[in-house]
Amino acid sequence: MLRSRTPALVAAALLTVGLAGCSAQTAPAPRTAPTGLPTATTPAPRVPAGHAPTDPFAVGVRQLKLNRGGDRALPVTVWYPAEGAAGGAAKRSAPAADGRFPVVMFSHGLGARPEDYQLLLTRWAAAGFVVAAPRFPHTGAGGDGNVLDVLNQPADVSYALTRVLALDAKAGDPLRGRLATDRVAAAGHSAGGVTTIGLFTAGRDERLDAGVVFAGTGLGVGTAFAGAAAPQLFVHGEADEVVAYAAGKAVYDAVPWPKAMLSLPKGDHGRALLSDGKALRVVSDTTVEFLRWTLYGDAAAKDRLPTDATRGNLATLDDHL
């Protein structure tokens, strides 16, 4: 779950988001939706065909201290493919491996920290992705828990993405020349899933080529997917005690682009993301193959998705990719 938050508290908080539009309570002003937002386009290839790395990398980790607008501190944890032998814990400030690697922006859940998801995110980095995860000022651990601030978080992610991508051209930076700046995805869990959906709807960031939504819903950000086609993978436990499976499925059904939904019949709100085990292996393998296909253009990875998703009969895959 989300660190010390109880399911009841998290459920109440997410319900607050859903009722925000009908409430007279004062809340921080959300990012205004762009004027003239385009409607969703038909599917079209955004990433040229290619091949993802086959051998795992060692993983490095570093911290960025960002601040949007001077009053929204956004410390960002970055995991990346590093030099050296694969395996073991992520090494702080290790030299980056040779190559250019796609970028994945990850948004944490209510009351959580990026580090809470390191079992999953380091597997993404070991597979050849740079993963950048901001810690949000209000919904992150140590914040005031104001869940309405989730409406501001898509703008936070877009800001952090701009700063991360700029490292590719920054003289002396360890990631200089290591980022595939034209291959970017967004992912997030729970409140971070709401944030991720927002990046493809009201807060559409056209730099994004794909999305991964864990236990997310469209409360507060809507389901009007917009802009260029970007494949989506939804992951949801059918026994989710916080965000009902039906709520996540409703948003998935509204996606107009190539999409798939990984459903875990015995899965709860997210324990599979935080604890090592068979469920995490299914989730990590499936999401890695999805990212290999969408960001590296690796058709073979797409072909492996159904097998990885259904290994061990822990999950089912609704595949419209």
C-alpha positions as CSV (number, residue, x, y, z in Angstrom):
1,M,0.0,0.0,0.0
2,L,1.0,3.7,0.2
3,R,3.3,3.6,3.2
4,S,1.5,4.6,6.4
5,R,-1.8,5.6,4.8
6,T,-4.7,3.3,5.5
7,P,-7.0,2.2,2.7
8,A,-9.9,4.1,4.3
9,L,-8.0,7.4,4.3
10,V,-6.8,7.0,0.8
11,A,-10.2,6.1,-0.4
12,A,-11.7,9.1,1.3
13,A,-9.0,11.3,-0.2
14,L,-9.6,10.0,-3.8
15,L,-13.4,10.4,-3.2
16,T,-12.7,14.1,-2.4
17,V,-11.2,14.4,-5.9
18,G,-14.3,13.0,-7.4
19,L,-16.5,15.4,-5.5
20,A,-14.3,18.4,-6.0
21,G,-16.3,19.8,-8.9
22,C,-19.5,19.7,-6.7
23,S,-17.9,21.1,-3.6
24,A,-17.8,24.7,-2.4
25,Q,-14.6,24.2,-0.6
26,T,-11.6,26.3,-1.6
27,A,-8.8,24.4,-3.2
28,P,-5.5,25.4,-4.9
29,A,-6.2,26.5,-8.5
30,P,-5.5,23.6,-10.9
31,R,-3.6,24.0,-14.1
32,T,-5.9,25.5,-16.7
33,A,-6.6,23.1,-19.6
34,P,-5.0,24.4,-22.8
35,T,-7.3,26.3,-25.1
36,G,-8.1,24.7,-28.4
37,L,-7.1,21.3,-27.1
38,P,-7.1,18.9,-30.1
39,T,-9.2,15.9,-30.1
40,A,-7.5,12.5,-30.1
41,T,-6.1,11.4,-33.4
42,T,-6.2,8.0,-35.1
43,P,-3.3,5.7,-34.3
44,A,0.0,6.5,-36.1
45,P,3.5,5.3,-35.4
46,R,5.5,7.8,-33.3
47,V,8.6,5.8,-32.8
48,P,10.5,4.2,-35.7
49,A,11.0,0.4,-35.7
50,G,14.0,-0.7,-33.8
51,H,15.4,-3.1,-31.1
52,A,15.5,-2.7,-27.4
53,P,18.7,-3.8,-25.5
54,T,18.6,-7.5,-24.7
55,D,21.2,-7.6,-21.9
56,P,20.4,-6.0,-18.5
57,F,22.3,-3.0,-17.3
58,A,23.6,-2.0,-13.9
59,V,21.5,0.8,-12.4
60,G,22.7,4.2,-11.2
61,V,20.7,6.7,-9.1
62,R,20.9,10.4,-8.6
63,Q,18.8,13.2,-7.2
64,L,17.7,16.5,-8.9
65,K,16.5,19.5,-6.8
66,L,13.8,21.2,-8.9
67,N,11.2,23.8,-8.0
68,R,8.4,24.9,-10.3
69,G,7.4,28.5,-9.9
70,G,9.5,29.0,-6.8
71,D,6.8,27.5,-4.4
72,R,6.5,23.9,-5.7
73,A,9.6,22.0,-4.6
74,L,10.0,18.9,-6.8
75,P,12.9,16.7,-5.8
76,V,13.3,14.1,-8.5
77,T,14.9,10.7,-8.2
78,V,16.5,9.4,-11.4
79,W,17.3,5.8,-12.0
80,Y,19.3,5.1,-15.2
81,P,21.3,2.4,-17.0
82,A,24.9,2.5,-15.7
83,E,28.3,1.1,-16.4
84,G,29.3,-2.1,-14.7
85,A,27.9,-5.6,-14.1
86,A,24.1,-5.9,-13.8
87,G,22.5,-6.8,-10.6
88,G,22.7,-5.6,-7.0
89,A,21.4,-2.3,-5.6
90,A,21.4,0.9,-7.6
91,K,24.7,2.8,-7.3
92,R,24.6,6.4,-6.4
93,S,26.0,8.7,-9.2
94,A,27.5,5.7,-11.1
95,P,28.7,6.6,-14.7
96,A,25.9,6.2,-17.3
97,A,26.1,3.3,-19.7
98,D,26.9,4.1,-23.4
99,G,23.9,4.7,-25.6
100,R,20.8,6.8,-25.8
101,F,17.9,5.7,-23.5
102,P,14.2,6.6,-23.6
103,V,12.8,8.5,-20.6
104,V,9.9,7.4,-18.4
105,M,8.3,9.9,-15.9
106,F,6.8,8.2,-12.9
107,S,4.3,9.7,-10.5
108,H,3.9,8.2,-7.0
109,G,0.7,7.6,-5.0
110,L,-0.8,9.6,-2.1
111,G,1.5,9.7,0.9
112,A,4.2,7.8,-1.0
113,R,7.8,8.5,-2.2
114,P,9.5,7.6,-5.4
115,E,11.8,5.2,-3.5
116,D,8.8,3.1,-2.4
117,Y,8.6,1.9,-6.0
118,Q,12.2,1.2,-6.6
119,L,11.8,-2.6,-7.0
120,L,9.7,-1.9,-10.2
121,L,11.5,1.3,-11.3
122,T,15.0,-0.2,-11.1
123,R,13.9,-3.1,-13.3
124,W,12.8,-0.5,-15.9
125,A,16.2,1.2,-15.6
126,A,18.0,-2.1,-15.9
127,A,16.1,-2.8,-19.1
128,G,17.4,0.4,-20.7
129,F,15.2,3.3,-19.6
130,V,15.9,6.5,-17.7
131,V,13.2,6.7,-15.0
132,A,12.6,10.1,-13.4
133,A,10.2,10.3,-10.4
134,P,9.3,13.6,-8.8
135,R,8.1,13.8,-5.2
136,F,5.1,16.1,-5.2
137,P,4.9,18.9,-2.6
138,H,1.4,18.1,-1.2
139,T,0.6,14.5,-2.0
140,G,4.0,13.0,-1.3
141,A,5.2,11.6,2.0
142,G,5.7,14.5,4.5
143,G,3.3,16.7,2.6
144,D,0.0,18.1,3.9
145,G,-2.0,15.3,2.1
146,N,-4.1,17.8,0.1
147,V,-5.3,15.4,-2.6
148,L,-6.9,18.2,-4.6
149,D,-3.4,19.2,-5.5
150,V,-3.3,16.2,-7.8
151,L,-4.9,18.5,-10.4
152,N,-1.7,20.5,-10.4
153,Q,0.6,17.5,-10.8
154,P,0.4,17.0,-14.6
155,A,2.0,20.5,-14.9
156,D,4.6,19.4,-12.3
157,V,5.5,16.3,-14.4
158,S,5.7,18.4,-17.6
159,Y,8.0,20.9,-15.9
160,A,10.2,18.1,-14.5
161,L,10.3,16.4,-17.9
162,T,11.6,19.6,-19.5
163,R,14.3,19.9,-17.0
164,V,15.3,16.2,-17.3
165,L,15.5,16.3,-21.0
166,A,17.7,19.4,-20.9
167,L,20.4,17.3,-19.1
168,D,21.1,15.6,-22.5
169,A,22.6,18.9,-23.7
170,K,24.0,20.2,-20.4
171,A,27.8,20.4,-20.4
172,G,29.4,18.2,-17.8
173,D,26.2,16.4,-16.8
174,P,26.5,12.7,-16.3
175,L,23.5,12.1,-18.6
176,R,24.8,14.4,-21.4
177,G,24.3,12.6,-24.7
178,R,22.5,9.7,-23.0
179,L,18.8,10.6,-23.4
180,A,16.6,9.7,-26.3
181,T,14.7,13.0,-25.9
182,D,12.2,12.0,-28.6
183,R,11.1,8.8,-26.9
184,V,9.2,9.6,-23.7
185,A,6.5,7.9,-21.6
186,A,4.6,8.7,-18.4
187,A,3.5,6.3,-15.7
188,G,2.0,6.5,-12.3
189,H,0.2,4.7,-9.4
190,S,-3.1,5.7,-7.7
191,A,-3.0,9.5,-7.3
192,G,0.0,9.3,-9.7
193,G,-2.2,7.3,-12.0
194,V,-4.7,10.2,-12.0
195,T,-1.7,12.5,-12.7
196,T,-0.7,10.3,-15.6
197,I,-4.2,10.2,-17.1
198,G,-4.2,14.0,-16.8
199,L,-1.1,14.2,-19.0
200,F,-3.1,12.6,-21.8
201,T,-6.3,14.5,-21.3
202,A,-6.7,18.1,-19.9
203,G,-3.0,18.5,-19.4
204,R,-1.9,16.8,-22.6
205,D,1.9,16.8,-23.0
206,E,2.5,16.1,-26.7
207,R,6.0,14.9,-26.0
208,L,4.6,11.7,-24.5
209,D,4.6,8.6,-26.7
210,A,2.9,6.2,-24.3
211,G,1.4,5.8,-20.8
212,V,1.2,3.2,-18.0
213,V,-1.5,3.7,-15.4
214,F,-1.4,1.6,-12.2
215,A,-4.7,1.6,-10.2
216,G,-5.7,5.0,-11.7
217,T,-9.0,6.7,-12.4
218,G,-10.1,9.8,-14.3
219,L,-11.5,11.6,-11.2
220,G,-10.8,15.3,-11.5
221,V,-8.9,15.1,-14.8
222,G,-11.6,13.6,-17.0
223,T,-11.4,11.0,-19.8
224,A,-11.2,13.2,-22.9
225,F,-8.0,11.8,-24.3
226,A,-6.4,14.3,-26.7
227,G,-3.6,14.9,-29.2
228,A,-1.5,12.4,-31.1
229,A,-2.1,8.7,-30.5
230,A,-0.1,7.3,-27.6
231,P,-0.6,3.7,-26.6
232,Q,-1.8,3.1,-23.0
233,L,-1.3,0.1,-20.7
234,F,-3.5,0.0,-17.6
235,V,-2.7,-2.3,-14.7
236,H,-5.4,-2.8,-12.0
237,G,-6.2,-5.3,-9.3
238,E,-9.7,-6.6,-9.4
239,A,-9.8,-6.7,-5.6
240,D,-8.6,-3.0,-5.3
241,E,-10.0,-1.7,-2.0
242,V,-9.2,2.0,-2.8
243,V,-9.8,2.7,-6.5
244,A,-12.5,0.3,-7.7
245,Y,-11.5,-1.9,-10.6
246,A,-14.6,-0.7,-12.5
247,A,-13.4,3.0,-12.2
248,G,-10.1,2.1,-13.8
249,K,-11.8,0.0,-16.5
250,A,-14.1,2.9,-17.4
251,V,-11.1,5.2,-18.1
252,Y,-9.4,2.4,-20.1
253,D,-12.6,1.9,-22.2
254,A,-12.4,5.6,-23.0
255,V,-8.9,5.4,-24.5
256,P,-9.2,5.9,-28.3
257,W,-5.7,4.6,-29.1
258,P,-3.9,1.2,-29.0
259,K,-4.4,-0.1,-25.5
260,A,-4.2,-3.0,-23.2
261,M,-5.3,-3.7,-19.6
262,L,-3.5,-6.1,-17.3
263,S,-6.0,-7.3,-14.7
264,L,-4.9,-9.2,-11.5
265,P,-7.9,-11.1,-10.2
266,K,-6.5,-11.3,-6.6
267,G,-4.6,-7.9,-6.9
268,D,-5.2,-5.2,-4.4
269,H,-4.4,-1.5,-4.7
270,G,-0.8,-1.9,-5.4
271,R,1.1,-4.4,-3.1
272,A,2.4,-6.1,-6.3
273,L,4.3,-2.9,-7.1
274,L,6.0,-2.6,-3.7
275,S,6.8,-6.2,-2.7
276,D,9.1,-8.6,-4.6
277,G,7.2,-11.7,-5.7
278,K,5.5,-13.5,-8.6
279,A,3.0,-10.7,-9.1
280,L,5.7,-8.1,-9.3
281,R,7.5,-10.2,-11.9
282,V,4.4,-10.4,-14.1
283,V,3.8,-6.6,-13.7
284,S,7.4,-5.7,-14.3
285,D,7.9,-8.0,-17.3
286,T,4.7,-6.9,-18.9
287,T,5.4,-3.2,-18.5
288,V,9.0,-3.6,-19.7
289,E,7.8,-5.3,-22.9
290,F,5.2,-2.5,-23.4
291,L,7.9,0.2,-23.0
292,R,10.3,-1.7,-25.3
293,W,7.6,-1.7,-27.9
294,T,6.4,1.9,-27.5
295,L,9.7,3.6,-26.9
296,Y,12.2,1.4,-28.8
297,G,9.8,0.4,-31.6
298,D,10.6,-3.2,-30.8
299,A,7.9,-5.4,-32.5
300,A,9.2,-8.6,-30.9
301,A,8.6,-7.1,-27.4
302,K,4.9,-6.5,-28.4
303,D,4.7,-10.1,-29.5
304,R,6.0,-11.3,-26.1
305,L,3.4,-9.2,-24.1
306,P,0.6,-11.8,-23.9
307,T,3.0,-14.5,-22.7
308,D,4.5,-12.3,-20.0
309,A,1.2,-11.0,-18.9
310,T,-0.4,-14.4,-18.4
311,R,2.6,-16.3,-16.9
312,G,1.6,-18.2,-13.8
313,N,-2.1,-17.5,-14.3
314,L,-1.8,-14.4,-12.0
315,A,-3.3,-12.0,-14.5
316,T,-5.3,-11.6,-17.7
317,L,-4.6,-9.2,-20.6
318,D,-7.2,-7.4,-22.6
319,D,-5.1,-6.7,-25.7
320,H,-6.0,-4.0,-28.2
321,L,-2.5,-3.0,-29.2
